[in-house]
Each structure stands twice: as structure tokens, then as C-alpha cells.
Amino acid sequence: MKLRIWGLTALMLATGAQAQPEFKNYTAPGNLESTVKLGCIAQSEIKTSYNPVDLYIGARACMDADNYERAVELFQMANIFGRYDM
């Protein structure tokens, strides 16, 4: 059995059977621009129309106001919005 696995592995390496993924990065003009001027808003006030940049700016406003709990909430939501493209 081990000989068969080694044989298959050697065959795959010899034939270049290693798939290389192809990545495409699509961008659109204005996709990283802030569309809303947010202040230090509560998590309950977040709308799906906000983009991550808006939420990061809001998090910065919270840090400037020494409201670190809200800053963390907005920062986390910005990360979620950016990762899952909400």
C-alpha cells in the first residue's frame, strides 16, 4: 500500500499535476471611499448601506472621544463587512 501511495505521488509530481489557483482582483472606482460621515455611533445604528471605510472612520471618532468600547464594536463590524462584503 505504501509503495502504491509513493508511486502515485511520484507520478503526480513528475507530470506537474499540481493545480495553481488563479486569482482575480476586481476593483471599481470609488469602492474604497467613504460615502457617509459617521461619528461615534452605537452598534445598533449600523446600516448595511455603510461600507467598511465608513465604519473605520466612525471607530476613529469613538477613539478620539475616548469611547473605546464603541470603537472596538465599529472596528469589528468594519472587519466583518469587509470580509463578507455586506
C-alpha positions, 0 to 999 in steps of 0.5 A: 500500500505504501509503495502504491501511495509513493508511486502515485505521488511520484507520478503526480509530481513528475507530470506537474499535476499540481493545480495553481489557483488563479486569482482575480482582483476586481476593483471599481472606482470609488469602492474604497471611499467613504460615502457617509460621515459617521461619528461615534455611533452605537452598534445598533445604528449600523446600516448595511448601506455603510461600507467598511471605510465608513465604519473605520472612520466612525471607530476613529471618532469613538477613539478620539472621544475616548469611547473605546468600547464603541470603537472596538464594536465599529472596528469589528463590524468594519472587519466583518463587512469587509470580509463578507462584503455586506 
